Amino acid sequence: MSNERRPPSPPNAQRRELLRRAAALSLLPATLGTSWAQTYPSRTVTIVNPYGPGAGVDPVARLVAQRLGERLGQTVIVENRMGAAGMIGAGAVAAAAPDGHTLLISASNDVAINQHLYRNMKYNAERDFAPITQLVQLPMVMAVHPNVPAKTLTEFVALAKAKPGGLTYGTPGNGSLQHLVGALLQSLTGIDMLHVPYKERLMVDLLAGRVDASFAGAHVFAPHVKAGTLRPLFITGSQRSPVYPDLPTVTELGFPGMSITQWFGAYAPARTPPAIVRRLNQEMVAIIQSPEVRKILLEQGAEPVGSSPEAFAQFLKSEIARFGELVRVSGATVEQ
């Protein structure tokens, strides 16, 4: 039995004071978070779009930025920081101060696909970003030149099987979402098409019939479909698009595994106070779900989403894994 003497217990008043201080310290992070949220934003908020102006992510980013500024009572601008397949802009946000004044609105490529293609990425999407919300998803449409004697997916598959490697499909490049969709189509149907990666002039060659088929967002092909210069075969979403109400989905055609979409999301740098992330989520979801904005987006072929930070983080994780498998199936490689 030890003869060691225990130190005397502090008096009741001293013990109560120690407990009070410990409780106060435990509440400090939450108190600071609430304080930051109450004073946020204190200056201009910059939304970085890692792609060029005028197309793709840009219209959605500017639509959100304008209305977010009105709701926050502060100027919100969009800064296009292009280059390196979206990684320059995304990397800049990952390295920015985590105070909610620098945000990212980006496509799935630079947060869910690029890490499977590039060995030297300077950021990790799951580690370096705080997901705010998924904004929209954009189903892909497969379209062919009218010279291709196929009016349905079934007819296209039969044609491709009759002439292995004889049909071509163009994409914006190796590892692009369009490349992955084409590779998945081949894998699921057992056909063999020739992939033709482009840096530019893809639409020119598709309209001229120098390449047989391609994939793009619903609104991209819409004017050409209306003019009769392209023929759509299917849409990759799980529901029909108002842009093409008569066009069947891959699910309807018996290929639910082909339901793969481009999607845009909003992010803050990791370690941004949760109260600020929650405030941004509430405002952006309200914007995306407003009748006016929903109408604009649907007319552009974009389906509004609006999700919680937690749901978006889980979705991002699952998409990173899914795209990793698609890159493997496609055999896509890029020069570094």
KENUSE-18921 format. One line per 3 residues: number of its first residue (from 1); their letters; for each residue x, y, z of C-alpha. Coordinates in Angstrom, 2 decimals, decimal comma, always signed. Each point is the difference from the previous one (the first is absolute). Layout:
N
NUM) a) X:Y:Z  ...
END
This chain:
336
1) msn) +0,00:+0,00:+0,00  +1,50:+3,36:-0,98  +0,74:+2,59:+2,64
4) err) -0,01:+2,78:-2,61  -2,15:+2,88:+1,13  -2,51:+1,45:-2,43
7) pps) -0,07:+3,77:-0,42  -2,89:+1,58:+1,78  -3,09:+0,62:-2,08
10) ppn) -0,58:+3,63:-0,93  -2,72:+1,83:+1,92  -3,46:-0,14:-1,54
13) aqr) +0,16:+3,59:-1,23  +3,34:-0,64:-1,74  -1,31:-3,21:-1,56
16) rel) -3,04:+1,80:-1,34  +2,21:+2,68:-1,54  +2,18:-2,61:-1,72
19) lrr) -3,08:-1,71:-1,45  -1,38:+3,34:-1,19  +3,25:+0,83:-1,84
22) aaa) +0,15:-3,43:-1,61  -3,58:+0,35:-1,23  +0,73:+3,45:-1,38
25) lsl) +3,04:-1,26:-1,90  -1,99:-2,88:-1,50  -2,51:+2,48:-1,41
28) lpa) +2,66:+2,29:-1,47  +0,13:-1,52:-3,53  -3,78:+0,20:-0,34
31) tlg) +0,00:+3,56:+1,33  +2,71:+1,03:-2,45  -1,85:-1,69:-2,85
34) tsw) -3,20:+1,88:+0,83  +1,94:+3,27:+0,24  +1,66:-0,55:-3,40
37) aqt) -3,36:-0,82:-1,58  -1,54:+3,18:+1,42  +2,73:+2,21:-1,48
40) yps) +0,29:-1,93:-3,28  +0,57:+1,17:-2,66  +2,12:+3,00:+0,92
43) rtv) +1,27:+0,69:-3,54  -0,41:-1,09:-3,63  -0,55:-3,73:-0,49
46) tiv) +1,83:-1,51:-2,99  -1,38:-3,10:-1,71  +2,74:-1,66:-2,03
49) npy) -1,07:-1,74:-3,18  +2,96:-2,09:-1,25  -1,29:+0,04:-3,59
52) gpg) -0,49:+2,60:-2,71  -2,73:+2,65:-0,13  -3,28:-0,42:-1,80
55) agv) -0,56:-3,75:+0,01  -0,07:-3,06:+2,24  +0,24:+0,96:+3,66
58) dpv) +0,04:+3,75:-0,69  -3,73:+0,72:-0,52  -0,92:-1,90:+3,17
61) arl) +2,77:+1,66:+2,03  -1,12:+3,47:-1,10  -3,65:-0,81:+0,60
64) vaq) +0,82:-1,04:+3,57  +2,47:+2,85:+0,61  -2,45:+2,75:-0,89
67) rlg) -2,71:-1,29:+2,29  +2,39:-1,00:+2,77  +1,28:+3,57:+0,13
70) erl) -3,55:+1,26:+0,41  -0,70:-2,46:+2,80  +3,28:+0,61:+1,85
73) gqt) -0,10:+3,78:-0,42  +3,55:-0,07:-1,36  +1,64:+0,02:-3,43
76) viv) +0,55:-3,48:-1,45  +2,14:-0,29:-3,14  +0,95:-2,88:-2,29
79) enr) +3,67:-0,38:-0,88  +0,93:-2,29:-2,89  +3,33:-1,68:+0,76
82) mga) +0,50:-2,44:-2,86  +2,70:-2,53:-0,67  +1,24:-3,52:+0,68
85) agm) -3,40:-1,65:-0,48  -1,54:+2,12:+2,75  +2,74:-0,70:+2,53
88) iga) +1,46:+3,53:+0,11  -3,23:+1,60:+1,20  -0,94:-2,85:+2,31
91) gav) +3,50:-0,06:+1,47  -0,16:+3,73:+0,71  -3,17:-0,44:+2,03
94) aaa) +1,44:-2,97:+1,88  +2,89:+2,24:+1,09  -2,16:+3,06:+0,82
97) apd) -0,76:+1,28:+3,48  -2,85:-2,07:+1,51  -2,23:+2,99:+0,78
100) ght) -2,74:-0,38:-2,61  +1,16:+2,89:-2,18  +1,50:-2,24:-2,69
103) lli) -2,23:-2,75:-1,36  +0,05:-2,49:-2,86  -2,80:-0,86:-2,41
106) sas) +1,24:-2,77:-2,19  -0,80:-3,04:-2,10  +0,51:-3,63:+0,93
109) ndv) +3,23:-0,29:-1,99  +2,38:+1,89:+2,26  -1,37:-1,42:+3,27
112) ain) -0,90:-3,58:-0,94  +1,79:-1,01:-3,22  +3,37:+1,72:-0,22
115) qhl) +1,56:-1,79:+2,97  -0,38:-3,24:-1,93  +1,84:+1,47:-2,99
118) yrn) +2,68:+2,30:+1,40  +2,68:-1,20:+2,39  +1,13:+3,41:+1,22
121) mky) -3,17:+1,78:+1,05  +0,72:+2,56:+2,70  -3,32:-0,44:+1,80
124) nae) -2,30:-2,79:+1,12  -3,70:+0,71:-0,36  -1,14:-1,89:+3,10
127) rdf) +2,78:+1,41:+2,18  +0,30:+3,58:-1,26  -3,61:+1,09:-0,64
130) api) -3,06:+0,48:+2,19  -2,95:-1,01:-2,23  -2,82:+2,56:+0,09
133) tql) -2,60:-1,42:-2,38  -0,47:-1,77:-3,27  -1,55:+2,62:-2,25
136) vql) -1,11:-1,75:-3,19  +0,45:-3,15:-2,01  +0,15:-0,04:-3,79
139) pmv) -0,84:-3,22:-1,83  +1,98:-0,76:-3,13  -1,61:-0,51:-3,40
142) mav) +1,48:-2,32:-2,62  -0,48:+1,41:-3,49  +1,06:-1,27:-3,42
145) hpn) +0,44:+1,61:-3,38  -3,03:-0,61:-2,28  +2,22:-2,06:-2,31
148) vpa) +0,14:-2,69:+2,70  -2,89:-2,39:-0,85  -1,14:-0,47:+3,60
151) ktl) -3,03:+1,65:+1,55  +0,08:-1,80:+3,36  +2,60:-1,38:+2,39
154) tef) -0,96:-3,55:-1,01  +0,65:+0,80:-3,64  +3,29:+1,73:+0,85
157) val) +1,22:-3,00:+1,99  -0,92:-2,36:-2,86  +1,83:+2,24:-2,48
160) aka) +3,10:+0,19:+2,21  +0,07:-3,78:+0,47  -0,23:-0,48:-3,75
163) kpg) +3,10:+2,13:-0,56  +2,26:-0,18:+3,08  +2,17:+3,10:+0,30
166) glt) -1,73:+1,53:-3,00  -2,00:+2,63:+1,91  +1,71:+2,98:+1,64
169) ygt) -0,93:+2,15:+2,97  +1,60:+3,33:+0,76  +0,64:+1,47:+3,45
172) pgn) +1,78:+3,04:+1,49  +2,91:-2,24:+0,96  +1,30:-3,08:+1,78
175) gsl) -1,55:-0,40:+3,43  -2,80:+2,49:-0,69  -3,47:-0,90:+1,20
178) qhl) -1,01:-0,57:-3,62  +2,85:-2,48:-0,41  -1,11:-1,86:+3,13
181) vga) -3,63:-0,14:-1,18  +1,10:-1,38:-3,37  +2,21:-2,61:+1,67
184) llq) -2,85:-1,02:+2,30  -2,35:-0,36:-2,98  +2,48:-2,31:-1,68
187) slt) +0,49:-2,02:+3,17  -3,73:-0,50:+0,61  -0,96:-0,79:-3,62
190) gid) +3,10:-1,84:-1,19  +0,58:+2,31:-2,95  +3,32:+1,38:-1,22
193) mlh) +0,19:+3,67:-1,05  +3,02:+2,11:-0,86  +0,57:+2,81:+2,50
196) vpy) +1,11:+3,29:-1,59  +1,18:+2,55:+2,62  -0,16:+3,67:-0,97
199) ker) +1,39:+3,19:+1,46  -2,23:+2,12:-2,23  -2,26:-0,18:-3,08
202) lmv) -1,88:-3,06:+1,25  -3,40:+1,50:-0,80  +1,23:+1,12:-3,43
205) dll) +1,07:-3,53:-0,90  -3,12:-1,58:+1,49  -2,28:+2,28:-2,05
208) agr) +2,10:-0,71:-3,10  -0,27:-3,76:+0,52  +3,74:-0,48:+0,44
211) vda) -0,74:-1,65:+3,34  -3,11:-2,15:+0,44  -1,14:+0,68:+3,55
214) sfa) +0,64:+1,96:+3,17  -1,38:+0,75:+3,46  -0,88:+3,38:+1,48
217) gah) -2,36:+1,76:+2,37  -3,61:+0,18:-1,16  +0,08:+3,73:-0,84
220) vfa) +3,22:-0,30:-2,08  -1,57:-2,19:-2,68  -3,51:+1,52:+0,15
223) phv) +0,36:+2,61:-2,82  +1,57:-2,59:-2,33  -2,66:-2,59:+0,78
226) kag) -2,69:+2,57:-0,73  +1,72:+0,84:-3,30  +0,22:-3,69:-0,93
229) tlr) +3,80:+0,02:-0,21  +0,37:-2,44:+2,91  -2,13:-2,94:+1,17
232) plf) -0,24:-0,76:+3,74  -0,18:-3,64:+1,09  -0,36:+0,12:+3,79
235) itg) +0,58:+2,05:+3,13  +2,03:-1,31:+2,96  -2,19:+1,43:+2,77
238) sqr) -2,49:-2,04:+1,98  -2,90:+2,16:-1,20  -0,91:+1,63:-3,29
241) spv) +1,22:+3,52:-0,70  -2,38:+2,87:-0,80  +2,47:+0,88:-2,76
244) ypd) -0,67:-3,40:-1,64  -3,36:-1,22:+1,37  -0,21:-2,81:-2,57
247) lpt) +3,56:-1,28:+0,48  +0,22:-3,24:+2,05  +2,28:-0,31:+3,00
250) vte) +2,58:-2,76:+0,36  -2,09:-1,42:+2,83  -3,00:-0,33:-2,31
253) lgf) +2,22:-1,70:-2,55  +1,14:-2,59:+2,53  +3,41:+1,45:+0,88
256) pgm) -0,37:+1,56:+3,48  +3,76:-0,33:+0,46  +0,40:+2,65:-2,70
259) sit) -1,73:+2,61:+2,17  +3,02:+2,24:+0,35  -0,19:+3,78:+0,08
262) qwf) +2,20:+3,04:+0,10  -0,63:+1,95:+3,21  +1,00:+3,33:+1,50
265) gay) +0,58:+0,65:+3,69  +1,04:+2,76:+2,39  +2,87:-0,31:+2,48
268) apa) +1,85:+2,02:+2,61  +3,58:-0,68:+1,10  +0,31:-2,71:+2,66
271) rtp) -0,14:+1,29:+3,60  -2,48:+2,73:-0,92  -2,16:+0,46:+3,13
274) pai) -3,03:-2,33:-0,18  -2,35:+2,90:+0,76  +1,17:+1,80:-3,16
277) vrr) -0,28:-3,17:-2,09  -3,54:-0,48:+1,32  -0,93:+3,61:-0,79
280) lnq) +1,31:-0,33:-3,56  -1,85:-3,28:-0,39  -3,30:+1,51:+1,09
283) emv) +0,36:+2,96:-2,35  +1,16:-2,02:-3,03  -2,68:-2,67:+0,39
286) aii) -2,64:+2,73:+0,25  +1,37:+1,53:-3,21  +0,11:-3,29:-1,92
289) qsp) -3,48:-1,01:+1,11  -1,65:+3,37:-0,72  -2,59:-0,25:-2,82
292) evr) +1,75:+2,64:-2,10  +3,42:-1,68:+0,12  -1,44:-3,50:-0,43
295) kil) -1,72:+1,14:-3,20  +3,22:+1,49:-1,38  +2,03:-3,10:+0,82
298) leq) -2,51:-2,48:-1,40  -0,17:+1,95:-3,25  +3,79:-0,39:-0,21
301) gae) -0,24:-3,76:+0,52  +1,28:+0,16:+3,59  -1,93:-1,73:+2,77
304) pvg) +0,05:+1,98:+3,30  +1,10:-2,00:+3,05  +0,81:+1,87:+3,23
307) ssp) +1,28:-2,38:+2,69  +1,31:+0,24:+3,56  +3,77:+0,21:+0,58
310) eaf) -0,07:-3,49:+1,49  -1,94:-1,52:-2,91  +2,26:+1,72:-2,52
313) aqf) +3,13:-1,24:+1,79  -1,32:-3,57:-0,19  -0,96:+0,43:-3,65
316) lks) +3,48:+1,35:-0,80  +1,62:-3,01:+1,66  -2,14:-2,44:-2,00
319) eia) +0,62:+1,83:-3,29  +3,76:+0,00:+0,55  -0,14:-3,79:+0,36
322) rfg) -2,34:-0,40:-2,99  +2,10:+2,15:-2,32  +3,11:-1,87:+1,08
325) elv) -1,56:-3,20:-1,33  -1,11:+1,72:-3,22  +3,52:+1,31:-0,61
328) rvs) +1,28:-3,55:+0,46  -2,58:-1,36:-2,47  +0,77:+2,71:-2,54
331) gat) +3,76:-0,48:+0,19  +0,29:+3,81:-0,09  +3,45:+1,49:+0,42
334) veq) +1,26:+3,56:-0,15  +3,41:+1,50:-0,56  +1,41:+1,71:+3,07
END
